[in-house]
Amino acid sequence: MEPSKFKAKFLSKEQIEAEAESLRKRYPSIQKIPVDVLGFAEFDLGLEFDYSPIQQIGLDAILRPDLTGIVFDADAFREPSSLNRVRFSAAHELGHLFLHKEIYGNLKFKNVEQWIAFIDAIPPDQYQWIEYQAHQFAGYFLIPSKELNLALNEAVLDAEQEGFFPQGADEVLEFCCRAIHRDFGVSRQAMQTRIKKSPLWPHAKVLKLSN
């Protein structure tokens, strides 16, 4: 395939979430929170983990073009504080595996360098589209809607009881993200993005603040 002719397929948010939920229903190992995305990738899917200095080109992880493994940056697991980022990166690559298999599986490259060169040559709008889809998948996979709804309801009640409501909706959201992001094994920023882009926000109690 010529990179200039690369075309991403359309996937709605509902389709992406349905794919993530379908996986969670099929595999008991990922039905608990926080989702063990690394264990799932390695042991359930049989993916190999390789390491290469890819962060120098702006990547934390990349799916092998032959779909047999994930290449992580060589320093990805060096700092414990970076684990949440690594987990999200792994979930992002699983998004490519399950959402874009027909694209990735039809491309033949001898090494990761050739694969990266191909990605760099894809039309930017098409590349951004598949990246957006994989990012959405990672959010739904690591932060499932049902579990998020329960956790957010509890956090909003705590925020109300601790007197955060008079400070406004933004402060309530910040409180909630701080309260629950570690339970899901994601960064505070990832949790905030997931909540703000979901139908769960503004929360019903928070809506009353503006009325």
C-alpha positions in Angstrom: 0.0 0.0 0.0 1.3 3.5 -0.9 1.3 5.6 2.2 -0.2 8.5 0.3 -3.3 6.4 -0.4 -3.8 5.3 3.2 -7.5 5.8 4.2 -8.8 5.3 7.7 -12.2 3.8 8.2 -14.9 5.6 10.1 -15.7 4.3 13.5 -18.2 5.9 15.9 -17.6 6.3 19.6 -20.3 3.7 20.2 -18.6 1.2 17.9 -15.2 1.7 19.7 -16.8 1.3 23.1 -18.6 -1.8 22.0 -15.3 -3.3 20.9 -13.7 -2.6 24.2 -16.6 -4.0 26.2 -16.8 -7.1 24.0 -13.2 -7.9 24.9 -13.8 -7.4 28.6 -16.8 -9.8 28.5 -14.7 -12.4 26.7 -11.7 -12.4 29.0 -12.1 -12.7 32.8 -8.6 -11.4 33.4 -9.7 -7.9 32.4 -13.0 -7.7 34.2 -11.5 -6.2 37.3 -10.5 -2.6 38.0 -7.8 -1.6 37.4 -7.6 -3.5 34.2 -4.4 -5.6 33.9 -3.7 -4.4 30.4 -0.1 -5.6 30.3 -0.9 -9.0 31.7 -3.8 -9.3 29.2 -1.5 -8.4 26.3 1.3 -10.7 27.2 -0.5 -13.8 28.6 -4.0 -13.8 27.1 -3.1 -12.4 23.6 0.4 -13.9 23.5 2.0 -10.6 22.5 5.8 -10.2 22.9 7.3 -7.1 24.5 10.3 -5.6 22.9 12.2 -2.5 23.9 13.8 0.2 21.7 14.7 3.9 22.0 11.5 5.1 20.2 10.7 8.0 22.6 13.2 10.0 20.6 10.7 10.0 17.8 7.8 10.9 20.1 6.5 7.3 20.8 6.1 5.4 24.1 5.0 2.2 22.4 4.2 0.9 18.9 2.4 -2.2 17.7 4.6 -4.5 15.6 3.4 -4.4 12.0 3.1 -8.2 12.0 0.7 -7.9 15.0 2.9 -10.3 17.2 3.9 -7.8 19.8 4.4 -4.3 21.2 7.6 -2.4 21.1 8.0 -0.1 24.2 10.5 2.7 24.6 13.6 1.3 26.2 13.1 3.4 29.4 9.3 2.9 29.6 9.4 0.8 32.8 12.4 2.4 34.5 10.4 4.8 36.6 7.5 3.5 38.7 5.8 6.9 38.2 5.5 6.2 34.5 3.5 3.0 34.8 0.1 4.7 34.2 1.5 6.2 31.0 2.8 2.8 29.9 -0.5 1.1 30.6 -2.4 3.7 28.6 0.1 3.4 25.7 -0.3 -0.4 25.8 -4.1 0.0 25.7 -3.7 2.4 22.8 -1.7 -0.1 20.8 -4.4 -2.8 21.6 -6.8 -0.3 20.0 -4.8 -0.5 16.8 -4.7 -4.3 17.1 -8.5 -4.7 17.4 -9.8 -1.7 15.4 -7.2 -1.6 12.6 -6.2 -5.2 12.1 -7.1 -5.2 8.4 -4.8 -2.2 7.9 -1.8 -3.3 10.0 -2.1 -7.0 9.0 -1.8 -6.2 5.3 1.4 -4.2 5.6 4.7 -6.1 5.4 7.8 -4.6 6.9 11.1 -6.1 7.9 11.7 -4.0 10.9 10.2 -1.3 13.1 12.1 1.4 11.3 10.4 0.7 8.0 7.1 0.7 9.8 7.7 4.1 11.4 8.8 5.5 8.0 5.5 4.3 6.6 3.5 6.0 9.4 5.4 9.2 8.9 4.4 9.1 5.2 0.6 8.6 5.8 -1.5 11.7 5.2 -1.6 13.6 8.5 -5.4 13.7 8.7 -5.7 10.0 8.2 -3.0 9.2 10.8 -4.6 11.5 13.3 -7.9 9.8 12.8 -6.6 6.3 13.6 -4.7 7.7 16.5 -7.9 9.3 17.8 -9.7 6.0 17.5 -7.0 4.1 19.3 -7.0 6.7 22.1 -10.7 6.4 22.5 -10.4 2.7 22.7 -7.8 3.0 25.4 -10.1 5.2 27.5 -13.1 2.8 27.2 -10.9 -0.2 27.8 -9.2 1.1 31.0 -12.1 3.2 32.3 -15.3 1.3 31.4 -18.5 3.3 31.6 -20.3 1.2 34.1 -17.5 1.2 36.6 -16.8 4.9 35.9 -20.4 5.8 36.6 -20.3 4.1 40.0 -17.0 5.7 41.0 -18.0 9.1 39.8 -21.2 9.1 41.7 -19.4 8.3 44.9 -16.7 10.9 44.3 -19.4 13.6 43.6 -21.1 12.8 46.9 -17.7 13.1 48.7 -17.1 16.4 47.0 -20.4 17.7 48.1 -19.9 16.5 51.7 -16.4 18.1 51.8 -17.6 21.4 50.7 -16.3 21.6 47.1 -19.6 22.5 45.4 -19.4 26.3 46.2 -16.1 26.3 44.3 -17.8 25.5 41.1 -18.0 22.6 38.6 -14.4 22.7 37.6 -13.2 22.2 41.1 -15.7 19.4 41.7 -14.3 17.6 38.6 -10.8 18.1 39.7 -11.6 16.6 43.1 -13.3 13.6 41.5 -10.3 13.0 39.2 -7.9 13.1 42.1 -10.1 10.8 44.1 -10.6 8.0 41.5 -7.8 8.0 38.9 -5.5 5.7 40.9 -8.3 3.1 41.3 -8.4 2.8 37.5 -4.6 2.9 37.1 -4.6 6.0 34.9 -3.3 9.5 35.1 -5.4 12.3 36.5 -5.3 13.9 33.1 -6.5 10.8 31.3 -9.4 10.4 33.9 -10.4 14.1 33.4 -10.5 13.6 29.6 -12.5 10.4 29.9 -15.1 12.0 32.2 -15.4 15.3 30.3 -16.0 13.5 27.0 -18.6 11.1 28.4 -22.3 11.5 28.9 -21.7 11.3 32.7 -20.5 14.9 32.8 -21.7 17.3 33.9 -23.0 15.1 36.7 -26.7 15.7 37.6 -25.7 17.1 41.0 -23.2 19.4 39.4 -25.7 20.7 36.8 -27.7 22.1 39.7 -24.8 24.4 40.5 -25.5 26.5 37.4 -29.3 26.6 37.9 
